[in-house]
């Protein structure tokens, strides 16, 4: 796993830059174990599509791990391609907390996760 460390503000943030596809909770736990910071930015393309189908419970399991391990996660991409109202609600609620944020750019993720 390759990371770029951003130190723009008070919190160092690790951006996953290497090729990786998170297909399971185990993959996510490996990411957490290898990340050099507890604030992490990943691209949407690094997450298996099943994450965005809430019926699979993959997203919920990841959210639980984020909470349990006290990490912050920025997911960067275009989420407008999904038509699910449940997913839109999930993203909106998640973005309120700044614990897990769904944003369009890495810079947005860095701003939201800093501090």
Phi and psi restraints in degrees (range 20) as a CNS / XPLOR table:
assign (resid 1 and name C) (resid 2 and name N)
       (resid 2 and name CA) (resid 2 and name C) 1.0 -112.5 20.0 2
assign (resid 2 and name N) (resid 2 and name CA)
       (resid 2 and name C) (resid 3 and name N) 1.0 137.7 20.0 2
assign (resid 2 and name C) (resid 3 and name N)
       (resid 3 and name CA) (resid 3 and name C) 1.0 -131.1 20.0 2
assign (resid 3 and name N) (resid 3 and name CA)
       (resid 3 and name C) (resid 4 and name N) 1.0 148.4 20.0 2
assign (resid 3 and name C) (resid 4 and name N)
       (resid 4 and name CA) (resid 4 and name C) 1.0 -111.0 20.0 2
assign (resid 4 and name N) (resid 4 and name CA)
       (resid 4 and name C) (resid 5 and name N) 1.0 129.9 20.0 2
assign (resid 4 and name C) (resid 5 and name N)
       (resid 5 and name CA) (resid 5 and name C) 1.0 -93.3 20.0 2
assign (resid 5 and name N) (resid 5 and name CA)
       (resid 5 and name C) (resid 6 and name N) 1.0 127.6 20.0 2
assign (resid 5 and name C) (resid 6 and name N)
       (resid 6 and name CA) (resid 6 and name C) 1.0 -106.4 20.0 2
assign (resid 6 and name N) (resid 6 and name CA)
       (resid 6 and name C) (resid 7 and name N) 1.0 129.2 20.0 2
assign (resid 6 and name C) (resid 7 and name N)
       (resid 7 and name CA) (resid 7 and name C) 1.0 -124.8 20.0 2
assign (resid 7 and name N) (resid 7 and name CA)
       (resid 7 and name C) (resid 8 and name N) 1.0 50.0 20.0 2
assign (resid 7 and name C) (resid 8 and name N)
       (resid 8 and name CA) (resid 8 and name C) 1.0 -73.5 20.0 2
assign (resid 8 and name N) (resid 8 and name CA)
       (resid 8 and name C) (resid 9 and name N) 1.0 -31.9 20.0 2
assign (resid 8 and name C) (resid 9 and name N)
       (resid 9 and name CA) (resid 9 and name C) 1.0 -127.6 20.0 2
assign (resid 9 and name N) (resid 9 and name CA)
       (resid 9 and name C) (resid 10 and name N) 1.0 -136.4 20.0 2
assign (resid 9 and name C) (resid 10 and name N)
       (resid 10 and name CA) (resid 10 and name C) 1.0 -86.1 20.0 2
assign (resid 10 and name N) (resid 10 and name CA)
       (resid 10 and name C) (resid 11 and name N) 1.0 -21.2 20.0 2
assign (resid 10 and name C) (resid 11 and name N)
       (resid 11 and name CA) (resid 11 and name C) 1.0 -113.3 20.0 2
assign (resid 11 and name N) (resid 11 and name CA)
       (resid 11 and name C) (resid 12 and name N) 1.0 124.3 20.0 2
assign (resid 11 and name C) (resid 12 and name N)
       (resid 12 and name CA) (resid 12 and name C) 1.0 -68.6 20.0 2
assign (resid 12 and name N) (resid 12 and name CA)
       (resid 12 and name C) (resid 13 and name N) 1.0 134.4 20.0 2
assign (resid 12 and name C) (resid 13 and name N)
       (resid 13 and name CA) (resid 13 and name C) 1.0 -124.1 20.0 2
assign (resid 13 and name N) (resid 13 and name CA)
       (resid 13 and name C) (resid 14 and name N) 1.0 130.0 20.0 2
assign (resid 13 and name C) (resid 14 and name N)
       (resid 14 and name CA) (resid 14 and name C) 1.0 -96.4 20.0 2
assign (resid 14 and name N) (resid 14 and name CA)
       (resid 14 and name C) (resid 15 and name N) 1.0 122.0 20.0 2
assign (resid 14 and name C) (resid 15 and name N)
       (resid 15 and name CA) (resid 15 and name C) 1.0 -102.3 20.0 2
assign (resid 15 and name N) (resid 15 and name CA)
       (resid 15 and name C) (resid 16 and name N) 1.0 123.2 20.0 2
assign (resid 15 and name C) (resid 16 and name N)
       (resid 16 and name CA) (resid 16 and name C) 1.0 -69.4 20.0 2
assign (resid 16 and name N) (resid 16 and name CA)
       (resid 16 and name C) (resid 17 and name N) 1.0 119.6 20.0 2
assign (resid 16 and name C) (resid 17 and name N)
       (resid 17 and name CA) (resid 17 and name C) 1.0 -112.4 20.0 2
assign (resid 17 and name N) (resid 17 and name CA)
       (resid 17 and name C) (resid 18 and name N) 1.0 -17.7 20.0 2
assign (resid 17 and name C) (resid 18 and name N)
       (resid 18 and name CA) (resid 18 and name C) 1.0 -80.7 20.0 2
assign (resid 18 and name N) (resid 18 and name CA)
       (resid 18 and name C) (resid 19 and name N) 1.0 167.8 20.0 2
assign (resid 18 and name C) (resid 19 and name N)
       (resid 19 and name CA) (resid 19 and name C) 1.0 -76.1 20.0 2
assign (resid 19 and name N) (resid 19 and name CA)
       (resid 19 and name C) (resid 20 and name N) 1.0 121.8 20.0 2
assign (resid 19 and name C) (resid 20 and name N)
       (resid 20 and name CA) (resid 20 and name C) 1.0 -156.7 20.0 2
assign (resid 20 and name N) (resid 20 and name CA)
       (resid 20 and name C) (resid 21 and name N) 1.0 140.3 20.0 2
assign (resid 20 and name C) (resid 21 and name N)
       (resid 21 and name CA) (resid 21 and name C) 1.0 -122.4 20.0 2
assign (resid 21 and name N) (resid 21 and name CA)
       (resid 21 and name C) (resid 22 and name N) 1.0 115.7 20.0 2
assign (resid 21 and name C) (resid 22 and name N)
       (resid 22 and name CA) (resid 22 and name C) 1.0 -81.3 20.0 2
assign (resid 22 and name N) (resid 22 and name CA)
       (resid 22 and name C) (resid 23 and name N) 1.0 108.0 20.0 2
assign (resid 22 and name C) (resid 23 and name N)
       (resid 23 and name CA) (resid 23 and name C) 1.0 -109.4 20.0 2
assign (resid 23 and name N) (resid 23 and name CA)
       (resid 23 and name C) (resid 24 and name N) 1.0 -6.9 20.0 2
assign (resid 23 and name C) (resid 24 and name N)
       (resid 24 and name CA) (resid 24 and name C) 1.0 -153.2 20.0 2
assign (resid 24 and name N) (resid 24 and name CA)
       (resid 24 and name C) (resid 25 and name N) 1.0 167.1 20.0 2
assign (resid 24 and name C) (resid 25 and name N)
       (resid 25 and name CA) (resid 25 and name C) 1.0 -62.4 20.0 2
assign (resid 25 and name N) (resid 25 and name CA)
       (resid 25 and name C) (resid 26 and name N) 1.0 -36.4 20.0 2
assign (resid 25 and name C) (resid 26 and name N)
       (resid 26 and name CA) (resid 26 and name C) 1.0 -59.2 20.0 2
assign (resid 26 and name N) (resid 26 and name CA)
       (resid 26 and name C) (resid 27 and name N) 1.0 -41.4 20.0 2
assign (resid 26 and name C) (resid 27 and name N)
       (resid 27 and name CA) (resid 27 and name C) 1.0 -61.3 20.0 2
assign (resid 27 and name N) (resid 27 and name CA)
       (resid 27 and name C) (resid 28 and name N) 1.0 -40.9 20.0 2
assign (resid 27 and name C) (resid 28 and name N)
       (resid 28 and name CA) (resid 28 and name C) 1.0 -65.7 20.0 2
assign (resid 28 and name N) (resid 28 and name CA)
       (resid 28 and name C) (resid 29 and name N) 1.0 -41.3 20.0 2
assign (resid 28 and name C) (resid 29 and name N)
       (resid 29 and name CA) (resid 29 and name C) 1.0 -63.6 20.0 2
assign (resid 29 and name N) (resid 29 and name CA)
       (resid 29 and name C) (resid 30 and name N) 1.0 -37.0 20.0 2
assign (resid 29 and name C) (resid 30 and name N)
       (resid 30 and name CA) (resid 30 and name C) 1.0 -61.7 20.0 2
assign (resid 30 and name N) (resid 30 and name CA)
       (resid 30 and name C) (resid 31 and name N) 1.0 -41.3 20.0 2
assign (resid 30 and name C) (resid 31 and name N)
       (resid 31 and name CA) (resid 31 and name C) 1.0 -59.6 20.0 2
assign (resid 31 and name N) (resid 31 and name CA)
       (resid 31 and name C) (resid 32 and name N) 1.0 -47.2 20.0 2
assign (resid 31 and name C) (resid 32 and name N)
       (resid 32 and name CA) (resid 32 and name C) 1.0 -61.1 20.0 2
assign (resid 32 and name N) (resid 32 and name CA)
       (resid 32 and name C) (resid 33 and name N) 1.0 -41.0 20.0 2
assign (resid 32 and name C) (resid 33 and name N)
       (resid 33 and name CA) (resid 33 and name C) 1.0 -66.9 20.0 2
assign (resid 33 and name N) (resid 33 and name CA)
       (resid 33 and name C) (resid 34 and name N) 1.0 -30.0 20.0 2
assign (resid 33 and name C) (resid 34 and name N)
       (resid 34 and name CA) (resid 34 and name C) 1.0 -96.4 20.0 2
assign (resid 34 and name N) (resid 34 and name CA)
       (resid 34 and name C) (resid 35 and name N) 1.0 -15.2 20.0 2
assign (resid 34 and name C) (resid 35 and name N)
       (resid 35 and name CA) (resid 35 and name C) 1.0 -71.0 20.0 2
assign (resid 35 and name N) (resid 35 and name CA)
       (resid 35 and name C) (resid 36 and name N) 1.0 135.5 20.0 2
assign (resid 35 and name C) (resid 36 and name N)
       (resid 36 and name CA) (resid 36 and name C) 1.0 -81.9 20.0 2
assign (resid 36 and name N) (resid 36 and name CA)
       (resid 36 and name C) (resid 37 and name N) 1.0 11.8 20.0 2
assign (resid 36 and name C) (resid 37 and name N)
       (resid 37 and name CA) (resid 37 and name C) 1.0 -152.5 20.0 2
assign (resid 37 and name N) (resid 37 and name CA)
       (resid 37 and name C) (resid 38 and name N) 1.0 158.7 20.0 2
assign (resid 37 and name C) (resid 38 and name N)
       (resid 38 and name CA) (resid 38 and name C) 1.0 -89.6 20.0 2
assign (resid 38 and name N) (resid 38 and name CA)
       (resid 38 and name C) (resid 39 and name N) 1.0 1.2 20.0 2
assign (resid 38 and name C) (resid 39 and name N)
       (resid 39 and name CA) (resid 39 and name C) 1.0 -113.9 20.0 2
assign (resid 39 and name N) (resid 39 and name CA)
       (resid 39 and name C) (resid 40 and name N) 1.0 122.1 20.0 2
assign (resid 39 and name C) (resid 40 and name N)
       (resid 40 and name CA) (resid 40 and name C) 1.0 -130.9 20.0 2
assign (resid 40 and name N) (resid 40 and name CA)
       (resid 40 and name C) (resid 41 and name N) 1.0 139.3 20.0 2
assign (resid 40 and name C) (resid 41 and name N)
       (resid 41 and name CA) (resid 41 and name C) 1.0 -116.6 20.0 2
assign (resid 41 and name N) (resid 41 and name CA)
       (resid 41 and name C) (resid 42 and name N) 1.0 129.9 20.0 2
assign (resid 41 and name C) (resid 42 and name N)
       (resid 42 and name CA) (resid 42 and name C) 1.0 -132.5 20.0 2
assign (resid 42 and name N) (resid 42 and name CA)
       (resid 42 and name C) (resid 43 and name N) 1.0 155.3 20.0 2
assign (resid 42 and name C) (resid 43 and name N)
       (resid 43 and name CA) (resid 43 and name C) 1.0 -86.3 20.0 2
assign (resid 43 and name N) (resid 43 and name CA)
       (resid 43 and name C) (resid 44 and name N) 1.0 149.1 20.0 2
assign (resid 43 and name C) (resid 44 and name N)
       (resid 44 and name CA) (resid 44 and name C) 1.0 -54.5 20.0 2
assign (resid 44 and name N) (resid 44 and name CA)
       (resid 44 and name C) (resid 45 and name N) 1.0 -34.0 20.0 2
assign (resid 44 and name C) (resid 45 and name N)
       (resid 45 and name CA) (resid 45 and name C) 1.0 -68.8 20.0 2
assign (resid 45 and name N) (resid 45 and name CA)
       (resid 45 and name C) (resid 46 and name N) 1.0 -11.0 20.0 2
assign (resid 45 and name C) (resid 46 and name N)
       (resid 46 and name CA) (resid 46 and name C) 1.0 -89.3 20.0 2
assign (resid 46 and name N) (resid 46 and name CA)
       (resid 46 and name C) (resid 47 and name N) 1.0 0.6 20.0 2
assign (resid 46 and name C) (resid 47 and name N)
       (resid 47 and name CA) (resid 47 and name C) 1.0 -116.6 20.0 2
assign (resid 47 and name N) (resid 47 and name CA)
       (resid 47 and name C) (resid 48 and name N) 1.0 131.3 20.0 2
assign (resid 47 and name C) (resid 48 and name N)
       (resid 48 and name CA) (resid 48 and name C) 1.0 -57.2 20.0 2
assign (resid 48 and name N) (resid 48 and name CA)
       (resid 48 and name C) (resid 49 and name N) 1.0 143.3 20.0 2
assign (resid 48 and name C) (resid 49 and name N)
       (resid 49 and name CA) (resid 49 and name C) 1.0 -56.6 20.0 2
assign (resid 49 and name N) (resid 49 and name CA)
       (resid 49 and name C) (resid 50 and name N) 1.0 -24.6 20.0 2
assign (resid 49 and name C) (resid 50 and name N)
       (resid 50 and name CA) (resid 50 and name C) 1.0 -62.0 20.0 2
assign (resid 50 and name N) (resid 50 and name CA)
       (resid 50 and name C) (resid 51 and name N) 1.0 -22.1 20.0 2
assign (resid 50 and name C) (resid 51 and name N)
       (resid 51 and name CA) (resid 51 and name C) 1.0 -59.2 20.0 2
assign (resid 51 and name N) (resid 51 and name CA)
       (resid 51 and name C) (resid 52 and name N) 1.0 -36.2 20.0 2
assign (resid 51 and name C) (resid 52 and name N)
       (resid 52 and name CA) (resid 52 and name C) 1.0 -88.3 20.0 2
assign (resid 52 and name N) (resid 52 and name CA)
       (resid 52 and name C) (resid 53 and name N) 1.0 2.2 20.0 2
assign (resid 52 and name C) (resid 53 and name N)
       (resid 53 and name CA) (resid 53 and name C) 1.0 -107.5 20.0 2
assign (resid 53 and name N) (resid 53 and name CA)
       (resid 53 and name C) (resid 54 and name N) 1.0 98.7 20.0 2
assign (resid 53 and name C) (resid 54 and name N)
       (resid 54 and name CA) (resid 54 and name C) 1.0 -61.1 20.0 2
assign (resid 54 and name N) (resid 54 and name CA)
       (resid 54 and name C) (resid 55 and name N) 1.0 -20.3 20.0 2
assign (resid 54 and name C) (resid 55 and name N)
       (resid 55 and name CA) (resid 55 and name C) 1.0 -64.9 20.0 2
assign (resid 55 and name N) (resid 55 and name CA)
       (resid 55 and name C) (resid 56 and name N) 1.0 -22.4 20.0 2
assign (resid 55 and name C) (resid 56 and name N)
       (resid 56 and name CA) (resid 56 and name C) 1.0 -76.6 20.0 2
assign (resid 56 and name N) (resid 56 and name CA)
       (resid 56 and name C) (resid 57 and name N) 1.0 -16.3 20.0 2
assign (resid 56 and name C) (resid 57 and name N)
       (resid 57 and name CA) (resid 57 and name C) 1.0 69.0 20.0 2
assign (resid 57 and name N) (resid 57 and name CA)
       (resid 57 and name C) (resid 58 and name N) 1.0 4.4 20.0 2
assign (resid 57 and name C) (resid 58 and name N)
       (resid 58 and name CA) (resid 58 and name C) 1.0 -61.7 20.0 2
assign (resid 58 and name N) (resid 58 and name CA)
       (resid 58 and name C) (resid 59 and name N) 1.0 -46.0 20.0 2
assign (resid 58 and name C) (resid 59 and name N)
       (resid 59 and name CA) (resid 59 and name C) 1.0 -61.3 20.0 2
assign (resid 59 and name N) (resid 59 and name CA)
       (resid 59 and name C) (resid 60 and name N) 1.0 -43.1 20.0 2
assign (resid 59 and name C) (resid 60 and name N)
       (resid 60 and name CA) (resid 60 and name C) 1.0 -62.5 20.0 2
assign (resid 60 and name N) (resid 60 and name CA)
       (resid 60 and name C) (resid 61 and name N) 1.0 -39.4 20.0 2
assign (resid 60 and name C) (resid 61 and name N)
       (resid 61 and name CA) (resid 61 and name C) 1.0 -66.3 20.0 2
assign (resid 61 and name N) (resid 61 and name CA)
       (resid 61 and name C) (resid 62 and name N) 1.0 -39.0 20.0 2
assign (resid 61 and name C) (resid 62 and name N)
       (resid 62 and name CA) (resid 62 and name C) 1.0 -65.9 20.0 2
assign (resid 62 and name N) (resid 62 and name CA)
       (resid 62 and name C) (resid 63 and name N) 1.0 -43.9 20.0 2
assign (resid 62 and name C) (resid 63 and name N)
       (resid 63 and name CA) (resid 63 and name C) 1.0 -59.3 20.0 2
assign (resid 63 and name N) (resid 63 and name CA)
       (resid 63 and name C) (resid 64 and name N) 1.0 -39.5 20.0 2
assign (resid 63 and name C) (resid 64 and name N)
       (resid 64 and name CA) (resid 64 and name C) 1.0 -63.3 20.0 2
assign (resid 64 and name N) (resid 64 and name CA)
       (resid 64 and name C) (resid 65 and name N) 1.0 -42.2 20.0 2
assign (resid 64 and name C) (resid 65 and name N)
       (resid 65 and name CA) (resid 65 and name C) 1.0 -65.6 20.0 2
assign (resid 65 and name N) (resid 65 and name CA)
       (resid 65 and name C) (resid 66 and name N) 1.0 -39.8 20.0 2
assign (resid 65 and name C) (resid 66 and name N)
       (resid 66 and name CA) (resid 66 and name C) 1.0 -58.1 20.0 2
assign (resid 66 and name N) (resid 66 and name CA)
       (resid 66 and name C) (resid 67 and name N) 1.0 -45.4 20.0 2
assign (resid 66 and name C) (resid 67 and name N)
       (resid 67 and name CA) (resid 67 and name C) 1.0 -66.3 20.0 2
assign (resid 67 and name N) (resid 67 and name CA)
       (resid 67 and name C) (resid 68 and name N) 1.0 -48.8 20.0 2
assign (resid 67 and name C) (resid 68 and name N)
       (resid 68 and name CA) (resid 68 and name C) 1.0 -60.0 20.0 2
assign (resid 68 and name N) (resid 68 and name CA)
       (resid 68 and name C) (resid 69 and name N) 1.0 -39.3 20.0 2
assign (resid 68 and name C) (resid 69 and name N)
       (resid 69 and name CA) (resid 69 and name C) 1.0 -95.1 20.0 2
assign (resid 69 and name N) (resid 69 and name CA)
       (resid 69 and name C) (resid 70 and name N) 1.0 -0.9 20.0 2
assign (resid 69 and name C) (resid 70 and name N)
       (resid 70 and name CA) (resid 70 and name C) 1.0 65.3 20.0 2
assign (resid 70 and name N) (resid 70 and name CA)
       (resid 70 and name C) (resid 71 and name N) 1.0 32.3 20.0 2
assign (resid 70 and name C) (resid 71 and name N)
       (resid 71 and name CA) (resid 71 and name C) 1.0 -97.4 20.0 2
assign (resid 71 and name N) (resid 71 and name CA)
       (resid 71 and name C) (resid 72 and name N) 1.0 167.3 20.0 2
assign (resid 71 and name C) (resid 72 and name N)
       (resid 72 and name CA) (resid 72 and name C) 1.0 -122.6 20.0 2
assign (resid 72 and name N) (resid 72 and name CA)
       (resid 72 and name C) (resid 73 and name N) 1.0 141.5 20.0 2
assign (resid 72 and name C) (resid 73 and name N)
       (resid 73 and name CA) (resid 73 and name C) 1.0 -134.3 20.0 2
assign (resid 73 and name N) (resid 73 and name CA)
       (resid 73 and name C) (resid 74 and name N) 1.0 129.1 20.0 2
assign (resid 73 and name C) (resid 74 and name N)
       (resid 74 and name CA) (resid 74 and name C) 1.0 -110.7 20.0 2
assign (resid 74 and name N) (resid 74 and name CA)
       (resid 74 and name C) (resid 75 and name N) 1.0 127.0 20.0 2
assign (resid 74 and name C) (resid 75 and name N)
       (resid 75 and name CA) (resid 75 and name C) 1.0 -112.9 20.0 2
assign (resid 75 and name N) (resid 75 and name CA)
       (resid 75 and name C) (resid 76 and name N) 1.0 122.1 20.0 2
assign (resid 75 and name C) (resid 76 and name N)
       (resid 76 and name CA) (resid 76 and name C) 1.0 -109.0 20.0 2
assign (resid 76 and name N) (resid 76 and name CA)
       (resid 76 and name C) (resid 77 and name N) 1.0 127.8 20.0 2
assign (resid 76 and name C) (resid 77 and name N)
       (resid 77 and name CA) (resid 77 and name C) 1.0 166.8 20.0 2
assign (resid 77 and name N) (resid 77 and name CA)
       (resid 77 and name C) (resid 78 and name N) 1.0 -173.5 20.0 2
assign (resid 77 and name C) (resid 78 and name N)
       (resid 78 and name CA) (resid 78 and name C) 1.0 -98.8 20.0 2
assign (resid 78 and name N) (resid 78 and name CA)
       (resid 78 and name C) (resid 79 and name N) 1.0 110.3 20.0 2
assign (resid 78 and name C) (resid 79 and name N)
       (resid 79 and name CA) (resid 79 and name C) 1.0 -99.5 20.0 2
assign (resid 79 and name N) (resid 79 and name CA)
       (resid 79 and name C) (resid 80 and name N) 1.0 -0.7 20.0 2
assign (resid 79 and name C) (resid 80 and name N)
       (resid 80 and name CA) (resid 80 and name C) 1.0 -71.2 20.0 2
assign (resid 80 and name N) (resid 80 and name CA)
       (resid 80 and name C) (resid 81 and name N) 1.0 -12.6 20.0 2
assign (resid 80 and name C) (resid 81 and name N)
       (resid 81 and name CA) (resid 81 and name C) 1.0 -73.2 20.0 2
assign (resid 81 and name N) (resid 81 and name CA)
       (resid 81 and name C) (resid 82 and name N) 1.0 -13.8 20.0 2
assign (resid 81 and name C) (resid 82 and name N)
       (resid 82 and name CA) (resid 82 and name C) 1.0 -93.6 20.0 2
assign (resid 82 and name N) (resid 82 and name CA)
       (resid 82 and name C) (resid 83 and name N) 1.0 133.8 20.0 2
assign (resid 82 and name C) (resid 83 and name N)
       (resid 83 and name CA) (resid 83 and name C) 1.0 -97.4 20.0 2
assign (resid 83 and name N) (resid 83 and name CA)
       (resid 83 and name C) (resid 84 and name N) 1.0 -3.1 20.0 2
assign (resid 83 and name C) (resid 84 and name N)
       (resid 84 and name CA) (resid 84 and name C) 1.0 -69.3 20.0 2
assign (resid 84 and name N) (resid 84 and name CA)
       (resid 84 and name C) (resid 85 and name N) 1.0 121.9 20.0 2
assign (resid 84 and name C) (resid 85 and name N)
       (resid 85 and name CA) (resid 85 and name C) 1.0 -64.6 20.0 2
assign (resid 85 and name N) (resid 85 and name CA)
       (resid 85 and name C) (resid 86 and name N) 1.0 -38.0 20.0 2
assign (resid 85 and name C) (resid 86 and name N)
       (resid 86 and name CA) (resid 86 and name C) 1.0 -60.5 20.0 2
assign (resid 86 and name N) (resid 86 and name CA)
       (resid 86 and name C) (resid 87 and name N) 1.0 -43.1 20.0 2
assign (resid 86 and name C) (resid 87 and name N)
       (resid 87 and name CA) (resid 87 and name C) 1.0 -66.4 20.0 2
assign (resid 87 and name N) (resid 87 and name CA)
       (resid 87 and name C) (resid 88 and name N) 1.0 -41.8 20.0 2
assign (resid 87 and name C) (resid 88 and name N)
       (resid 88 and name CA) (resid 88 and name C) 1.0 -60.2 20.0 2
assign (resid 88 and name N) (resid 88 and name CA)
       (resid 88 and name C) (resid 89 and name N) 1.0 -42.3 20.0 2
assign (resid 88 and name C) (resid 89 and name N)
       (resid 89 and name CA) (resid 89 and name C) 1.0 -64.1 20.0 2
assign (resid 89 and name N) (resid 89 and name CA)
       (resid 89 and name C) (resid 90 and name N) 1.0 -42.5 20.0 2
assign (resid 89 and name C) (resid 90 and name N)
       (resid 90 and name CA) (resid 90 and name C) 1.0 -59.6 20.0 2
assign (resid 90 and name N) (resid 90 and name CA)
       (resid 90 and name C) (resid 91 and name N) 1.0 -46.2 20.0 2
assign (resid 90 and name C) (resid 91 and name N)
       (resid 91 and name CA) (resid 91 and name C) 1.0 -64.8 20.0 2
assign (resid 91 and name N) (resid 91 and name CA)
       (resid 91 and name C) (resid 92 and name N) 1.0 -44.8 20.0 2
assign (resid 91 and name C) (resid 92 and name N)
       (resid 92 and name CA) (resid 92 and name C) 1.0 -60.6 20.0 2
assign (resid 92 and name N) (resid 92 and name CA)
       (resid 92 and name C) (resid 93 and name N) 1.0 -46.9 20.0 2
assign (resid 92 and name C) (resid 93 and name N)
       (resid 93 and name CA) (resid 93 and name C) 1.0 -64.6 20.0 2
assign (resid 93 and name N) (resid 93 and name CA)
       (resid 93 and name C) (resid 94 and name N) 1.0 -41.5 20.0 2
assign (resid 93 and name C) (resid 94 and name N)
       (resid 94 and name CA) (resid 94 and name C) 1.0 -62.3 20.0 2
assign (resid 94 and name N) (resid 94 and name CA)
       (resid 94 and name C) (resid 95 and name N) 1.0 -41.5 20.0 2
assign (resid 94 and name C) (resid 95 and name N)
       (resid 95 and name CA) (resid 95 and name C) 1.0 -66.1 20.0 2
assign (resid 95 and name N) (resid 95 and name CA)
       (resid 95 and name C) (resid 96 and name N) 1.0 -20.4 20.0 2
assign (resid 95 and name C) (resid 96 and name N)
       (resid 96 and name CA) (resid 96 and name C) 1.0 -68.9 20.0 2
assign (resid 96 and name N) (resid 96 and name CA)
       (resid 96 and name C) (resid 97 and name N) 1.0 -28.4 20.0 2
assign (resid 96 and name C) (resid 97 and name N)
       (resid 97 and name CA) (resid 97 and name C) 1.0 -88.7 20.0 2
assign (resid 97 and name N) (resid 97 and name CA)
       (resid 97 and name C) (resid 98 and name N) 1.0 -24.3 20.0 2
assign (resid 97 and name C) (resid 98 and name N)
       (resid 98 and name CA) (resid 98 and name C) 1.0 65.0 20.0 2
assign (resid 98 and name N) (resid 98 and name CA)
       (resid 98 and name C) (resid 99 and name N) 1.0 10.4 20.0 2
assign (resid 98 and name C) (resid 99 and name N)
       (resid 99 and name CA) (resid 99 and name C) 1.0 -82.3 20.0 2
assign (resid 99 and name N) (resid 99 and name CA)
       (resid 99 and name C) (resid 100 and name N) 1.0 -48.0 20.0 2
assign (resid 99 and name C) (resid 100 and name N)
       (resid 100 and name CA) (resid 100 and name C) 1.0 -128.1 20.0 2
assign (resid 100 and name N) (resid 100 and name CA)
       (resid 100 and name C) (resid 101 and name N) 1.0 122.8 20.0 2
assign (resid 100 and name C) (resid 101 and name N)
       (resid 101 and name CA) (resid 101 and name C) 1.0 -122.1 20.0 2
assign (resid 101 and name N) (resid 101 and name CA)
       (resid 101 and name C) (resid 102 and name N) 1.0 141.5 20.0 2
assign (resid 101 and name C) (resid 102 and name N)
       (resid 102 and name CA) (resid 102 and name C) 1.0 -111.4 20.0 2
assign (resid 102 and name N) (resid 102 and name CA)
       (resid 102 and name C) (resid 103 and name N) 1.0 113.2 20.0 2
assign (resid 102 and name C) (resid 103 and name N)
       (resid 103 and name CA) (resid 103 and name C) 1.0 -136.0 20.0 2
assign (resid 103 and name N) (resid 103 and name CA)
       (resid 103 and name C) (resid 104 and name N) 1.0 170.0 20.0 2
assign (resid 103 and name C) (resid 104 and name N)
       (resid 104 and name CA) (resid 104 and name C) 1.0 -89.0 20.0 2
assign (resid 104 and name N) (resid 104 and name CA)
       (resid 104 and name C) (resid 105 and name N) 1.0 -25.4 20.0 2
assign (resid 104 and name C) (resid 105 and name N)
       (resid 105 and name CA) (resid 105 and name C) 1.0 -132.4 20.0 2
assign (resid 105 and name N) (resid 105 and name CA)
       (resid 105 and name C) (resid 106 and name N) 1.0 157.9 20.0 2
assign (resid 105 and name C) (resid 106 and name N)
       (resid 106 and name CA) (resid 106 and name C) 1.0 -62.4 20.0 2
assign (resid 106 and name N) (resid 106 and name CA)
       (resid 106 and name C) (resid 107 and name N) 1.0 -40.9 20.0 2
assign (resid 106 and name C) (resid 107 and name N)
       (resid 107 and name CA) (resid 107 and name C) 1.0 -59.1 20.0 2
assign (resid 107 and name N) (resid 107 and name CA)
       (resid 107 and name C) (resid 108 and name N) 1.0 -40.6 20.0 2
assign (resid 107 and name C) (resid 108 and name N)
       (resid 108 and name CA) (resid 108 and name C) 1.0 -61.7 20.0 2
assign (resid 108 and name N) (resid 108 and name CA)
       (resid 108 and name C) (resid 109 and name N) 1.0 -43.8 20.0 2
assign (resid 108 and name C) (resid 109 and name N)
       (resid 109 and name CA) (resid 109 and name C) 1.0 -61.4 20.0 2
assign (resid 109 and name N) (resid 109 and name CA)
       (resid 109 and name C) (resid 110 and name N) 1.0 -44.4 20.0 2
assign (resid 109 and name C) (resid 110 and name N)
       (resid 110 and name CA) (resid 110 and name C) 1.0 -61.3 20.0 2
assign (resid 110 and name N) (resid 110 and name CA)
       (resid 110 and name C) (resid 111 and name N) 1.0 -43.3 20.0 2
assign (resid 110 and name C) (resid 111 and name N)
       (resid 111 and name CA) (resid 111 and name C) 1.0 -62.2 20.0 2
assign (resid 111 and name N) (resid 111 and name CA)
       (resid 111 and name C) (resid 112 and name N) 1.0 -43.7 20.0 2
assign (resid 111 and name C) (resid 112 and name N)
       (resid 112 and name CA) (resid 112 and name C) 1.0 -71.1 20.0 2
assign (resid 112 and name N) (resid 112 and name CA)
       (resid 112 and name C) (resid 113 and name N) 1.0 -33.6 20.0 2
assign (resid 112 and name C) (resid 113 and name N)
       (resid 113 and name CA) (resid 113 and name C) 1.0 -87.9 20.0 2
assign (resid 113 and name N) (resid 113 and name CA)
       (resid 113 and name C) (resid 114 and name N) 1.0 -15.3 20.0 2
assign (resid 113 and name C) (resid 114 and name N)
       (resid 114 and name CA) (resid 114 and name C) 1.0 -75.1 20.0 2
assign (resid 114 and name N) (resid 114 and name CA)
       (resid 114 and name C) (resid 115 and name N) 1.0 130.5 20.0 2
